[in-house]
């Protein structure tokens, strides 16, 4: 099974939807079934939307979100836990 990754910049300064649709269709024609992206920036959102559009005609493909910056997310999750405990007066 082949896969394709779409990770990009936070900001996209022009309309690239057509290019993304073409690139994803080409990947599908080359037997790509898994598409990976994150949820961090504008490109990632555009890539996700393009894969979802392609999935309508190709229901066998899968879109997988990869959590970026695991250490940052872990720190954020710890901070949220401590804040939750503080609000509940647990310490």
PLY file of the C-alpha trace (Angstrom):
ply
format ascii 1.0
element vertex 91
property float x
property float y
property float z
element edge 90
property int vertex1
property int vertex2
end_header
0.00 0.00 0.00
1.41 3.40 -0.97
1.08 6.58 1.06
1.34 10.31 0.47
2.14 13.06 2.98
0.87 16.62 2.78
2.46 18.98 5.29
3.03 22.62 4.56
3.19 26.24 5.55
0.92 28.02 7.95
-0.16 30.52 5.32
-0.94 29.94 1.65
-0.88 33.09 -0.42
-2.66 31.89 -3.54
-5.37 29.45 -4.59
-3.77 26.01 -4.93
-6.94 23.89 -4.76
-6.72 22.83 -8.41
-3.09 21.80 -8.08
-3.84 19.85 -4.91
-6.79 18.08 -6.53
-4.60 17.11 -9.51
-1.72 15.94 -7.31
-4.00 13.80 -5.15
-5.72 12.31 -8.19
-2.31 11.45 -9.66
-1.28 9.82 -6.37
-4.48 7.75 -6.35
-3.84 6.66 -9.96
-0.40 5.51 -8.78
-2.07 3.29 -6.13
-1.73 5.63 -3.19
-4.36 4.82 -0.57
-3.14 6.53 2.63
-2.85 10.29 2.95
-1.13 11.78 6.00
-1.30 15.38 7.17
-1.33 17.41 10.36
-3.74 20.09 11.46
-1.32 22.92 12.00
-1.55 25.31 9.09
-3.53 26.53 6.15
-1.83 24.14 3.71
-2.75 21.20 5.92
-6.39 22.31 5.88
-6.36 22.67 2.10
-4.72 19.25 1.69
-7.29 17.68 4.02
-10.17 19.25 2.06
-8.70 18.03 -1.25
-8.35 14.46 0.05
-11.94 14.55 1.32
-13.12 15.72 -2.11
-11.20 12.86 -3.75
-12.64 10.38 -1.25
-16.12 10.95 -2.67
-15.06 9.24 -5.91
-12.48 6.98 -4.22
-14.02 5.71 -0.98
-11.15 3.27 -0.38
-8.60 6.02 0.40
-7.90 7.02 4.00
-6.90 10.34 5.56
-4.78 10.17 8.71
-3.99 13.14 10.95
-0.51 13.11 12.48
-0.06 15.07 15.69
2.88 17.42 15.16
5.27 18.59 17.84
4.55 15.82 20.34
6.64 17.43 23.10
4.80 20.72 22.73
1.46 18.93 22.82
2.51 16.97 25.89
3.49 20.21 27.69
0.16 21.77 26.70
-1.74 18.73 27.94
0.15 18.84 31.28
-0.57 22.55 31.61
-4.26 21.94 30.91
-4.32 19.14 33.51
-2.73 21.36 36.17
-5.13 24.18 35.34
-8.07 21.79 35.61
-6.83 20.54 39.00
-6.30 24.13 40.19
-9.86 25.07 39.19
-11.14 22.08 41.14
-9.06 23.12 44.16
-7.24 19.76 44.20
-4.04 21.28 45.59
0 1
1 2
2 3
3 4
4 5
5 6
6 7
7 8
8 9
9 10
10 11
11 12
12 13
13 14
14 15
15 16
16 17
17 18
18 19
19 20
20 21
21 22
22 23
23 24
24 25
25 26
26 27
27 28
28 29
29 30
30 31
31 32
32 33
33 34
34 35
35 36
36 37
37 38
38 39
39 40
40 41
41 42
42 43
43 44
44 45
45 46
46 47
47 48
48 49
49 50
50 51
51 52
52 53
53 54
54 55
55 56
56 57
57 58
58 59
59 60
60 61
61 62
62 63
63 64
64 65
65 66
66 67
67 68
68 69
69 70
70 71
71 72
72 73
73 74
74 75
75 76
76 77
77 78
78 79
79 80
80 81
81 82
82 83
83 84
84 85
85 86
86 87
87 88
88 89
89 90
